[in-house]
Amino acid sequence: MDPHELASFLDEQRVVVCATIGRDGWPHLMPLWYVVRDGELWAWTYASSQKVRNLERDPRATLQVEAGEQYHELRGVMFKAEAALHRETEQVAGIGADLAARYGGADVTEEVLAAMRKQAVKRVGLQFRVTDTATWDHRKLGGVY
């Protein structure tokens, strides 16, 4: 996918699967809702979650967004990324507000921000700084595999 196609794809899709590295060395995969800010994926999660503990130990993450049912429809993106954890309440609340707008259609009002601030005290913002990208779109193969 070219950059425009990738941006459109990320706008269309709703879930990113985030793989972190567990203490035992095994991948730990979890779905996240996300927003795109300046070309980077951002999310939030509970500060006590396993993925946060994993990222505190090792900030490397692999992210995948994919779509399609049949082989000739498959498309997606895989990002290798370094995760930055954000704990400042206003910043985390802003991520929550962006998620509420994207997934729930909420207007980001002061009331929404106040609700997000209540959630933010127990959450962490996740900023994924991409180091490598791989995309695929089998629709472009024209049935030739």
C-alpha positions as CSV (number, residue, x, y, z in Angstrom):
1,M,0.0,0.0,0.0
2,D,1.2,3.5,-0.7
3,P,1.0,6.1,2.1
4,H,-2.4,7.4,1.1
5,E,-3.9,3.8,0.9
6,L,-2.4,3.0,4.3
7,A,-3.9,6.1,5.9
8,S,-7.3,5.2,4.4
9,F,-7.0,1.6,5.5
10,L,-6.2,2.6,9.1
11,D,-9.2,5.0,9.0
12,E,-11.5,2.2,7.9
13,Q,-10.4,-0.4,10.4
14,R,-11.2,-0.5,14.0
15,V,-8.9,-2.9,15.9
16,V,-5.1,-3.3,16.1
17,V,-3.6,-6.4,17.5
18,C,-0.7,-5.5,19.7
19,A,2.0,-8.1,20.4
20,T,4.3,-7.5,23.3
21,I,7.0,-9.8,24.8
22,G,6.0,-11.5,28.0
23,R,8.4,-12.2,30.9
24,D,8.7,-15.8,29.8
25,G,9.7,-14.7,26.3
26,W,6.4,-15.7,24.6
27,P,4.4,-13.1,22.6
28,H,1.4,-11.6,24.3
29,L,-1.3,-10.5,21.8
30,M,-4.2,-8.2,22.7
31,P,-6.6,-6.2,20.6
32,L,-6.8,-2.4,21.1
33,W,-8.9,0.4,19.7
34,Y,-6.6,3.1,18.3
35,V,-6.4,6.6,16.9
36,V,-3.9,7.9,14.4
37,R,-2.1,11.1,15.4
38,D,0.5,12.5,13.0
39,G,0.9,9.1,11.3
40,E,1.4,7.2,14.6
41,L,-1.0,4.8,16.3
42,W,-2.1,5.8,19.9
43,A,-4.2,3.8,22.3
44,W,-4.9,3.6,26.0
45,T,-5.2,0.7,28.4
46,Y,-5.3,0.0,32.1
47,A,-2.0,0.7,33.8
48,S,-2.1,-2.6,35.6
49,S,-2.5,-4.6,32.3
50,Q,-0.1,-7.3,31.3
51,K,0.8,-5.4,28.1
52,V,1.9,-2.4,30.1
53,R,4.1,-4.5,32.4
54,N,5.6,-6.1,29.3
55,L,6.2,-2.7,27.6
56,E,7.8,-1.4,30.8
57,R,10.3,-4.2,30.6
58,D,10.8,-4.1,26.8
59,P,9.2,-1.3,24.7
60,R,9.2,-3.3,21.5
61,A,5.8,-4.1,20.0
62,T,4.5,-5.5,16.8
63,L,1.1,-4.2,15.6
64,Q,-1.1,-5.7,13.0
65,V,-4.3,-4.4,11.4
66,E,-5.8,-6.7,8.8
67,A,-9.0,-7.2,6.8
68,G,-10.5,-9.6,4.4
69,E,-12.2,-13.0,4.4
70,Q,-11.1,-14.7,1.2
71,Y,-7.4,-15.0,0.3
72,H,-7.8,-12.7,-2.7
73,E,-9.3,-10.0,-0.3
74,L,-6.6,-10.1,2.4
75,R,-4.9,-6.8,3.1
76,G,-3.2,-5.3,6.1
77,V,-0.2,-3.7,7.8
78,M,2.3,-4.8,10.3
79,F,4.3,-2.2,12.2
80,K,7.4,-2.8,14.3
81,A,7.3,-0.1,16.9
82,E,8.8,1.2,20.1
83,A,6.1,2.0,22.6
84,A,6.2,5.2,24.7
85,L,4.1,5.1,27.8
86,H,2.3,8.3,28.8
87,R,1.0,8.7,32.3
88,E,0.2,12.4,32.5
89,T,-3.6,12.7,33.3
90,E,-4.4,15.4,30.7
91,Q,-2.6,13.6,27.9
92,V,-4.2,10.2,28.7
93,A,-7.6,11.9,29.0
94,G,-7.0,13.4,25.5
95,I,-6.4,10.0,24.1
96,G,-9.6,8.7,25.7
97,A,-11.5,11.6,24.2
98,D,-10.1,10.9,20.8
99,L,-11.2,7.3,21.1
100,A,-14.6,8.3,22.3
101,A,-15.0,10.5,19.2
102,R,-13.7,7.8,16.8
103,Y,-15.6,4.8,18.2
104,G,-18.7,6.4,19.8
105,G,-19.1,9.6,17.7
106,A,-18.8,11.7,20.8
107,D,-18.2,15.5,20.5
108,V,-15.1,16.3,22.6
109,T,-16.8,18.6,25.0
110,E,-15.6,19.6,28.5
111,E,-18.1,17.0,29.9
112,V,-16.5,14.2,27.8
113,L,-13.0,15.4,28.9
114,A,-14.1,15.3,32.5
115,A,-15.3,11.7,32.1
116,M,-12.1,10.8,30.4
117,R,-10.0,12.4,33.2
118,K,-11.7,10.0,35.7
119,Q,-10.7,7.1,33.6
120,A,-7.2,8.5,32.9
121,V,-6.0,8.1,36.5
122,K,-6.1,4.3,36.1
123,R,-4.9,4.2,32.5
124,V,-1.7,4.6,30.4
125,G,-1.5,6.2,27.0
126,L,0.4,4.1,24.4
127,Q,2.2,5.9,21.6
128,F,3.7,3.5,19.0
129,R,6.7,4.9,17.3
130,V,7.1,2.9,14.1
131,T,10.5,1.6,13.1
132,D,9.5,-0.6,10.2
133,T,6.3,-1.2,8.2
134,A,5.1,-4.0,6.0
135,T,1.8,-3.8,4.0
136,W,0.0,-6.2,1.8
137,D,-3.1,-6.0,-0.4
138,H,-4.0,-9.2,-2.2
139,R,-6.8,-7.4,-4.1
140,K,-4.0,-6.0,-6.3
141,L,-2.7,-9.5,-7.3
142,G,-5.4,-10.0,-9.9
143,G,-5.8,-13.6,-9.0
144,V,-2.2,-14.4,-9.7
145,Y,-0.5,-15.9,-6.7
